[in-house]
Amino acid sequence: MPLAVRFDEYGDIDVLKVVEVTRPVPGPGQVLVKMMAAAINPGEASIRKGLLHTMWPATFPSGQGSDLAGIVAEVGPGVTRFAVGDEVLGFVDTRSSHAELVVAAVDNLVARPGSVAWDVAGSLFVAGTTAYAAVRAVRLVPDDTVVVSGAAGGVGSLAVQLAIDAGATVIGLASPGHHQWLASHGVIPVGYGEGVAERIRKASDGHVDAFVDTFGGGYVEMAIGLGVSPDRIDTIIDRAAAQEYGTKLDGSAAAATTEVLVELAGLIAEGRLEIPIAKTYPLAEVREAYRDLEQRHTLGKIVLEP
Ligand SMILES: NC(=O)c1ccc[n+]([C@@H]2O[C@H](COP(=O)([O-])OP(=O)(O)OC[C@H]3O[C@@H](n4cnc5c(N)ncnc54)[C@H](OP(=O)(O)O)[C@@H]3O)[C@@H](O)[C@H]2O)c1
């Protein structure tokens, strides 16, 4: 029987289990995918802890996971877009991709370009569409200066590259260990913590046009203090600050289309976009993977593989 991640109650990492489940069956408009890679995301940890119960309640036993890349193992009735053996990437909106076999809607999948590695393909959806939406929201034009907080994280590491691609000067906030990676991608690295606003002023010659916040905890207020107009600030996490200051709040949902997935996969295939893979874990080590993620110091993505 195939293995899948499950949890039966809200709680800490230890509620996560990897259990045998009955083989899922694809319905009309669906395929069964043999998972080759499925990234993990901080939002899943928040859901598991019950922190998002009001907005997105869990029903138990709950599965987990949105990001998905794999090989079509079975097609549902009437499906013609994909055939058994096709290599796909995309997502599920059923919290179920952290599993050996995953039922996915064909509308949420695109073909995996052969040159996009499995771990990268399985990391693309959440971080990619979120970075895409956040960068689009602040409407960069060449010679703008934009600051990205959490610049080395799953979303931030992609946002900085998309912003560079748009012709902007990009200042990325990260810990010193990640400055070299940022600099090697054309980003001006700046350390966060005490004095960060002053360091940004210095790095930007006192003029910041836009701000992409992927970390929360006061960066929206800081962006306002730096003189950035609220309609050129996007936070993917600080809903309260977005409401208070009237900033953008575009995240994954604003760009969760197969067109965007195809575009991002194309950029990766062309070597214009890199998803750094911090580490891969076997599905059986899902708890270790989240222990790692929940340190909140990842460069890029952490990925589960079968
Ligand atoms: N709205 C949406 O659709 C959406 C979608 C995806 C994610 N999110 C949310 O967005 C956030 C980021 O997601 P992610 O996947 O990018 O997370 P992640 O990969 O875990 O990002 C962690 C990053 O945060 C940085 N960081 C830690 N402390 C910091 C600080 N004080 N100031 C600035 N940066 C700091 C770390 O940088 P260093 O390692 O350099 O310290 C690390 O690179 C999460 O809260 C997630 O829930 C929202």
The ligand as an ORCA input file, in Angstrom:
! r2SCAN-3c Opt
* xyz 0 1
  N       0.703     34.626      0.798
  C       1.142     33.533      0.202
  O       0.568     33.078     -0.792
  C       2.359     32.853      0.729
  C       2.969     31.858     -0.043
  C       4.133     31.293      0.403
  C       4.659     31.653      1.641
  N       4.007     32.568      2.400
  C       4.566     32.983      3.697
  O       5.703     33.769      3.414
  C       6.735     33.531      4.350
  C       8.005     33.130      3.620
  O       7.849     31.867      3.033
  P       9.133     31.098      2.510
  O       8.686     29.801      1.966
  O       9.968     31.979      1.683
  O       9.872     30.853      3.915
  P      11.347     30.334      4.207
  O      11.902     29.685      3.004
  O      11.278     29.558      5.468
  O      12.142     31.697      4.439
  C      12.950     31.823      5.494
  C      13.822     33.043      5.234
  O      13.493     34.048      6.194
  C      14.676     34.755      6.454
  N      14.681     35.410      7.758
  C      14.773     34.835      8.987
  N      14.723     35.799      9.932
  C      14.598     37.008      9.263
  C      14.464     38.359      9.667
  N      14.426     38.700     10.953
  N      14.368     39.308      8.711
  C      14.392     38.989      7.399
  N      14.478     37.714      6.953
  C      14.587     36.755      7.885
  C      15.750     33.723      6.386
  O      16.916     34.391      5.974
  P      18.347     33.948      6.508
  O      18.369     32.446      6.374
  O      19.271     34.636      5.615
  O      18.405     34.332      7.955
  C      15.265     32.679      5.379
  O      15.951     32.773      4.153
  C       6.193     32.491      5.308
  O       5.684     33.148      6.440
  C       5.072     31.829      4.531
  O       4.076     31.305      5.375
  C       2.895     33.203      1.972
*
